[in-house]
Amino acid sequence: MTTGGGLSSWRDPILAHFTKEIATVARLTIVADPDRLLSEEAILDGIRARGFDLIPFEDHVAFRFAYETRYRQAWDRGEPTNLVVLLHTIHEDTSKLPFDLLECAQRERRLLRFSRAELFPNLSPAVLDELDSSTFDALHRALALNEPGALGDNATKDFLLRHVFEISPEQIRTAADLVRVLLRRHYRAQQLPACLDARLIALLEETKRFATWPLQTLVPHREQFFAFLQERWPLFVQRRKVSGDRVAEPVEPYGLRVAGPTDLPFEHEDVRVYIDSLFLEGILAPTAVLPKASVEGTWLAVGVRGDEVEDAQLRFARLTEALEHSLPGEADGYRAWTETAWRWAEWSALRWTLGSRALEPRSGAITALEKRVDDTFTRWMLAHYASLHNVSYLPLPVMVHHVPRYLAHGWTPASRGGTTSKRIALLVMDGLALSQWTLLRTQLAGRNHRLSEHAIFAWVPTLTSVSRQSIFAGEPPFYFSGSLATTHKEEAHWRRFWEDRDASRAEVAYICQKSQEPDERLLERVKETASQPRCRVLGIVVGMVDQMMHGAVTGAEGFHAQVRHWGETGAFQGLVETLLGLGYEVVITADHGNVEAIGFGKPNVGAVADARGERVHVFADDLMRAKVQAQYPTTLAWPQIALPDDYRALIASERRAFITEGSRNVGHGGIALEELFVPFITVGSA
């Protein structure tokens, strides 16, 4: 299996085994996929479009449950179907698979195997093992254009750096060259395999040109690189004279947390081109070391703080323009929408901070942009969301149920000699949208913490009992169908997940903030549990944001103000820093976000699975759902994506809700960007 022969994509040799014709005659396909090639987004979309379904084989009990209930029973009843169950195992040795399934696949000659080494035979397998499949399109093109022949380890690394990641170490000669390369990489949140980072650092160190630069910190770590720029921007601004491009006397730096040179070439054209976007998107914060009037009309003005309201108004207008011109389409991948979700979060936070009165002149444009985003994203969700739960959780989670799997990767229990490995505390912020995270992160920024920010997808419907349970279970909702209407099984799910990975009962703990429980009391309980010497995996539900949401009477504007005020009390910061002080790596996520919606009436049938999750109604069968949908034709009958057959969701669209007509509330349950994308943040001590 090679990339030659005029194939248009590296996926072609794989997808050739999954045609619609094969789907009509073969019931079962087993794929040995140790390199997780079938976890790539477009591969999953392609397989699903051809009539195949995929069930990963990672847990015997979970797999057998899904197989028997969804497929085996239907086949035994003789029901006609062209659905093929794809048993996807990450193990080379298929002999450990269930015998009846293995025998069936062998009989039908549907026992397949794919690997990176077969796809790219001229490259070093050891290096390929570290490469994320999201880079394979660029790699396929590079190999077709350059035909490098067989390459060893270092030659493979150099080829990947130059032709896939577009980094030519030999052309990095000046500070401007280095900053440009790092800006280009980190602005796009591009992740390189550790072996390529190490190779790049080694090549740069050989030149002796960057002896004072902390390359081990700046090259691989996005958050540290931007902290490095943030600290040096005020120094650069102070060095500038308002008239002309002359440089003032050097300013003595003080209190720098990130080592390295203090004078950076921000004015270089290859660097300056990024500055506007960095401040616009909130990656860098403007400085107040000079009055804004002294730099008005120059390119420096974007990074100098002026009147708070005027700055926010200007930034909101420019973010609106950026969103209008960069909105992904239906064919784009989930990464494009994840980037948009962050920009949308910054836009939303500014919107509610400025307030509806200040933005009244823009109300028409805001409504039009919301509709365009909602319509485009809904079409994307219907086309692609069904594939996401099978995307690999490495190098980073994509959906909320990936989070515990990601945390468990590389974690070793005490029973296997892991007493000295990291302690993990997972904070699940019930109901926290990305826009509200942007309000809370200011409490952690600049406090000597390593902060790494990403966004992941919640489960649909975006209800606490669905998506939060999925986090603690580490599974899609289908696997805990018996408790979808409650959250009482979360602790049991959490313990089972870790005990399945050989953790002892004493190593795992779970704490949930009670209704109306003060933050001080929650912190006391967390301290008591986290201080136990044997505790190494701690799951914590922080319910304060969700409680504020369901008590909000002034809409999203007032709710955002409440979240900001709560952050300023120091309760959230105190919780995080207490855990860091006890030696935990802190991971922050949420089960769902929230959106302001207007009521279009409340039917008398159906069960709302969350007290204020009025954006969705859930039915036991299609007949009743269809009856209600006929009354509310703008609603969306959500497909059964990893949901039990008796859990049929009817989702309110167009930012509407199943509440009294014309009334307004902040809720969740639907598929708006604000509801679906949640933060995935890691916090460590610097």
N, C-alpha and C positions, 0 to 999 in steps of 0.2 A: 504494500500500500504506500504509494509515493505521491509527491505533489506534481509529478510530471504529466505528460500526456495531454497538455492543454486544459487541464482542469481549472475551472474558474475560481474554485475555493478549496481550502484545505478540508472543508466539511464534506466535499463530494464523495470521497471514498467511503465515508461513514454512512451518509444518507442514502447511498446506492443500495444499502442493505435494508432500507425501510421505505418501500414504495407502497402506494395504495393497493396495487395488485397483490403484493405479499400480505398486506394487512387483511385481505379478504379470505385468505386460505390458511394462514398460520395463527394458531391461538397463542402460542407462547414463544418468546425469544429470550434467551439468556445471554447477557453480555458481561464478560469479564473486563472491567474498566478500571484498572488500578490507578490510572492517571486522571480519572474523573473528566474525561473528554465529553461524556454525555451529560455533564453538568453545565456545559456552556450554553448561554442563553439562546443563541440562534439555532444550535443543534436541537435543543429542547423544543423550540417553536416548530422546527422542521419535522421532527418526529411526531409531534402532536398533530400537525396539519395533515400528516399522511395516515392518520387513523390509529396511531399507537398511543398507549398510555404507559407511563413509567412509574414503577414502584421501586425505590431504592431498597436494597437488601443490606441493612446494617444491624438490624435487630430481629432475631428469629420470631419472637412473639408478635411484634408490631407488624412485621411483614405477613405472617400467616393470618392474622386478624383481617388485614386489608384484602388479601388475596381471596380468602374464603367468603367474606361477606360481599365483596364487590364483583367478583368474577366467577369463582367456582360454582356458587349457587345458581347464577344465571345460566352457566353452561349446562349444569346438571338438569336444569328445567327445560333445556332444549331451546332456549330463547335465541333467535337469530341475532348475530352480532358480528361485526367486522373488526371488533376491538381486540388488539393483541396486547397482552400483559408483557411488559418488558421488565424482566428481573435484572436489575442493575446492581452488580456487586463490585465493590472496590478492591476485591481480593483476586490475586492471580489464580489461586487454587479453588476451582469450582466444586471440588469433591465434597466440600462442607455444606453445599446447598441441599435443600430438601430433595430426597431421592426421586420422588414422583415427578417433580418439576424438571429435574435434570434429565431424567429418562425421556420425558416428553420432548424437550428441546433437542436432545441428541437424535431422537427418532425422526424429527422433522428437519434435521440439519439446521437448526436455528441456535446453535451454540457458537457465539461470536466472541472475538477478542480484539480490542483496539489499544494502541499505545502511542505515545508521543514519538518514541524511537522509530516506529514504522512510518509515521507521518513525515518525520524530518530525519531521515537516516544519516545525513552527512554532518549532523551536529552532535556535540557531546551530550550523551544521555544525562550525565550528572548535572549539567547546566540546564538542560531542558526541564528537568524535574522541578526546578525552582521557578519556572516561567509560568505566569498566569495565562490562561487560554484567551483572555481578552486581547493579547498581543499577537495572536496567531495569524490574523488577517494581514497585519503589517509584515510579519515574518514570511508568510507565503509569498507576498509580493516581492520582498527583498531577495528571497532565494531565486525566484523566477528571473529577476533582473540581473543579478550578479553572478549566479552559478559558481559559488566559491569552492566547490569540491569538499572533500572530507576535512573537517576541522577538529583540532584538539580542544582541550578545556579553555585555555586563554584565548585562542583564536576564535572560538565560539563566543566567548564573552565580548571580545572586541567587535566582532561582527554584529552582535545584538546591540551593543551600545551605539554603533555608528548608523546601522541601517534600520533598526527597529525603533530605538528611542531617540535617534537623531542627535546623539552626543558624540562629538569627535574630540577626545581628550587632547590630541596634539594641537588642536586649534584654540585651546583655552590657555591664553598666554598672559592676559591682564586681569585686573580685578573686575573690570567691566565684563569681560568674557565670562568669568566665573559667576558673577551675579546674574547675568543674562541666562545662563544655562540653568541655574538653580531656580530662577523666577519662572522660566518656561515650564520646568518640571513641576514645581510645587504649586504654582497657580492652578494648574490642571489636576492637582492631587494625583499625579502620576506615581505609581508605586513600581520601583525596580526590585528585582530579586536581590537578596542580601549579597549574593556572590558578585553581582554586577556593581553594586555600591562599593563593595570592597575592592574590586578591580579598578574602578574609577578613582577611588581615593589613593590607591597605591600608585597609579600612573601620575596623578597630580603631585603626590609627595616626591616622586622621583625627580620632578623638574626643579624642586627647591624654591619655586616662585611663591608658594603660599604657605610658608613656614609658620606664619603667625595666625593662620586661619584654622579654626576648630573644625576641620573637614569631617571628622568622625561624627560630629553633631549636626552640621549644616547640610551635608549631602543626603543622608537618609531621612532626617526628621523634619517634616513640613512645619510643625508648630514651632520648633526651635529656630528654624530659618526665619520665619516671620517675626518671632520675638527679637531676633538679631537685627532685622531691619527696623522694627518698631523703636528699639532703643537708640538707633543711630540716626533716624530721621530728624528728631529735634536738634541734634548736633549739627546735621547738615544745614538745616534751615537757619540756625543761628550763625553759621559761617557765611551765609549769603548776604551780600549787600543789596539793598533794594534797587539801587541804580545800576543798570548793566549787569554783566555776568562776573564782575570782580568778586573775589572771595575775601571775606573779612579775616581777621586774626583767628587762629584756631581756638576753639572753645574746649576747656578742660573737661573731659568726661568724668562722670562720677556715678556710682551705684549701678554699673552695668552687670547684669546677671549672666549674659552670654559673652564669653571671651571672644577676642579677635580684634581686627583693626577697627578703628572708630570712624575713619573717613571713607565713606563709600561713594562710588560714582553715580549717584542718583540722576545727575544731569545728563549722563551719556544717553544718546538716542535709543540704544537697544535696551536700556533699563527704564528710561523715562516713559516709554510706551506702555508699561505695566502700571505705573503709579496711579493713574486715574482710576483704573478698575479696582486696585487694592483698597483704596479709600471708599470708593462707591459701594463695594460689596461688604464693607465692614471687616475686611481682613486686617487692615491697619487702621488705627485711630488717629485723627488729626491731633496735632500738638498745639499747645497754648503758649509756647515760649516766645512768640512774637504776636503783636496785634495783627489781626487779619488785614486791616487797612494798609499795613505796610507792605503786603504782598499782593493786594488786590490787582487783578488784571494780569498776573503772571501765572505760570504753570504750577507754582508752589501753592497757590491759594487753596487747591483741593485738599491739601494736607495740613492746613492751619485752621484752627478752630475760631469761629466768629460767633455771631449771634446764634444761639441754639436753635431757635425756631426757623430763622432764615436758612441756616445750614441744612436743617431737616427737610424743609420745603424743597430746596434745590436738589438734595440727594434723592428725595422721593420722585421728583420729576425725571431725573436721569435714570433711576432704577426702572421706572415705568417704561421709558423709552427702550432701555436695554432688554426688558422682558418682551416687549412688542416685537423686537427685531431678532430675538434669539430663541423663541419658543420652539421646543422640539416637535417633531411630527409623529404620526402614527407608526412610521417605520423605524424610528430611532430606538436605541436600546435603553435599558433601565438606567444606565449610568448618566445618560443625557437628562433624563427626568429627575434624577437625584440632584444633579447640579442645579437644575431649575428650581427644585424645591428649596434649596438653600437661598437662592436669590429671591424667591417668593416669600420666604420667611423674613428676610431683612425688609422687604417691601411691606409686608403685613405689619411687622412690628412698628415701622415708621408710620404707617397709615393710622394705626390705633393710638399711637403716641401723639401725633398731630391732632387727631380728632376730626369728627365729621364736619364740624363748623368751619375749621380752617381749610378743609379740602372740598368744601361745597362747590367751588368753581370747577373742580375736576371730577365731580360725581358721575357725570355721564361717561367719561373716559374710563373711570374705575370700573363701573358696571360692565362696560363693553369688554374690558380686558378680562374681568372675572369670567364672563360667559365664554369668551374665546378659550381661555385656559381650561375651564371645566369641560367644554365640549370636546376639545382635542384630547385631554387626558382621559376622558371616559372612553373614547374610541380606542385609545392606546391600551387601557386596562382590559377592555373586552378582547383585544387581540393578543395580549402578551402576559397578562397577570397569571394565567393558569400555569405558566412554565416556571415562575419565579421560585416556588417552594422547593424545586429540585435543583436550582442553581447551587453550586458549591458554597459552603460557608467560609472557605478560605480563598484569598487571603483575608477577607473581611466578610461579616455577615451581610446578607441581602434582605432577609426577612426576620421578624422578631423571634421565631422559633429556632433560628440559627444561633442565637446568642449563647445559650448554654453549651452548645456543641463547640462553638468557637472558644469559649472559656475553658472547656475541658481539653482542648487540643494542647498537648504538651504538659498538662497538669498531671501530677503523679500522687496517688493516695499514700498514706502512711504505710499501708500494708505492702506496698511495693517500694518502700524506702524513700518516700517523697516528703518526709517531715520537714525538710529544709526548703522545699519549693514554695512558690508564691502563695500568698493568701489573697483571696478574691472576695470582694464585696460588690454585689449587683444591686444597684438602686433602681427600682422600677417606679418612675414618677407617673402615677396614674393620671392620664389625660393631658400630658404635657406636649403641646405642639412645638414644632421647630421654632416658630416665632416667639414663643414664650421662653424657650431655651436661650435665645439671644439676649433676653432680659436677665436671666439668672447667671449666665457665664461671666458677666462683668464682675460678679462677686468672687470668682476664682482667678480671673486674669490678673497677672502681675503679682501673684503671691507665691512665687517660686514653685509653681506646679508645672508639670508636663501635661498639656491638654491636647488631646487628639480628637478631632470632631469628624463624624461621619453621619449619614442619614440612612435609615433602613425602612422597609415597608411593614406596616401593620397588617393583621389579617382582616379580611372582609367577611362579615360586617364588622366595622370597627367598634366593637363593644368590649367592655371590660371582661365579661365572662368568656368571650371567645379569644381575644387577642392576648390578654394578660395570662390566662391559663396556658396558652400556647408558649409563652415565654418560659414559664416554670416547668412545663412538661417537655419542652424541647421537641415538640411534635406538632404537625398540623391539626386543626380541630377535629378532623374525622376520627382521630385515635382516642379522643376523650368525649365521645358523643353523649355518654351518660351523665355528664356534669356540665353541659353547655349553658345551662340556665343559672349557674351558681359559680362562686369563686372559692367555695369551701374546700375544694380538693387541691388547692395550689401547693400547700405545704407537702402533701403526700406526693404530688407530681415531682416537686423539687427534690425531695429525698430519694424517690425512686430513680430519677435521672442519674444522680451522683452515686447512689449505691450500685447501680448497674455498671458503674465504672470503678467499682471496688472501694469507694469511699466508705469509711465507717460511719455509724450514726452520729458519733461525737464530732466528726469533722464537718457536718452539714447542719446549717441552721436557717430558720425562716422567721421573719418578723413582719407583721402587717400593721400599719398605723390604724388604730380604731377610729370609728366615726367620732368626730369632735375631740379626739385625743390631742392635747396640747403638744407642740413640738418638743418642749422640754422633757415631757414624759417619754416620748418616743426616743429621744436621745439617750435618756437614762437606760431604757431597755436595750438599746443597741450597744451601749457601752458594756453593760453587764454581760451580754452574750458574746460580743466581739472580743472581749478580754479573756475569754476562756482559752487556755493554752492550746487545746486540741482543735478548736474551731478554725477551719481553713476555707470554707465556702459558705458565704452568708448572703442570703437573698432578703432584700428589704423592700417593702411596698410603702412608698410615701404618698399618702392620700390627700394632702392638703390642697394641691392644685385642683384635683377633681371636685373636692368639696366646695372650693370657691366657684368653680364653673357652674355647678348645679345650684348654687345660691345666687348667681349673678342676675341682677335685675336691670342692669344698665347696658346690656349687650357686650359685644367684644371689646369695645372701648373701655368700659369700666372694668371688665375682667382683666384685661392686660394691665391696667393700673394696679389692680389688686395683686397680681403676680409680681409686678415690679416692687411693690411695697413689701410683700412677703420676703422677697430676696434681700431687700435692704435691712430687714430685721436681723439677718445673719443666721437664721435657723438652718437654711440649706448649706451655707458655707461651713457652719459649725459641725454639721453631720459629716460632710465630706472630709474635713480636716481631722476630725476625731478618728475616722477610719484610717486615714493616711498615717496618723500618729501611732496607730496600733499595728502598722506594718501591712495593711491591705492595699492592693491595687484596686482602685474604685472604678467601676464601670456603670455608666448612667444610661438608661434607656427609658422608653415609655411604651404603654400598650396601644395608645391611639392618641390622636390630636383632637382638635375641635374646630367648629366653624359656626359663625353666626348665620341663622336661618330664619325664614319667615313662614308662619303656619299657613297651610292650605286645607285644614280640616283634619279631624281625627275620627277614623272609622271605629265602629264598635266591636270589631272582630280582630283576631290576631293577638299575639303576645309581644309586648315590647320587652326585650330581654334585659334592658337596663333602665332604671327609673327615669333617667332623662336622656336616653338614647333615642330621641324621637325621630331621628333621621332614618330609621329602619323599622319595619314590622316583620315578624317572623311567623311563618305558618307551617303546619305539619304536612300540607299537601299542596299540589299545584292548583287544584280546583278552587280552593278558598283564596289562594294568592291571586289567581287570575280574576276572580270576582272583585276583589278590592282594587286590583290594577285597572279594571274597567272604569271604576269610579275616579281614579287618579291616573289619567293616561300619561302624565309626564314621568311617572315612576319607572324604575328599572327592575325587572325580574332578574336578580343576580344568579349567574350560573352556579351549579353545584361544584365549586372548586374546593376540593378537600373538605367538604361539609357533608354531614350525614344526610341521607335521603329524606328524613323527616324534619329537616331544618331548611326551610325555603325562605330566603330573604327577599323582601321587597324594599328597594332603596329609594328614598326621596332624592330627586335630582334638582338641578337649578337652584340650589341653596334654599330649598323648601324643607318643611318638617311636618310630621303628623301631629300638629297641635292646632289650637283654635285659629281659625282663619284670620290672617292679618297680624297676629301676635308675633313677637320676636324673642328668640332665645339663643343661647350658646349651647350646642350639643354635639353629638357624634353618632356614628353608626354608618355613615355613607362613605363615598369614595372621592371627596374633594381632596386636593393636595394637602390642605391643612389637617385633614383627618387621617390621611393615609401614611404620610411620612413622619417618622419620629426620630429623635436624636439617638445616636449611638456614640457615646463619649467615653474615652478612657482618661483617667486622671492618675498621675503618679507623682511622687516627690522628685523634684529636679536634682 
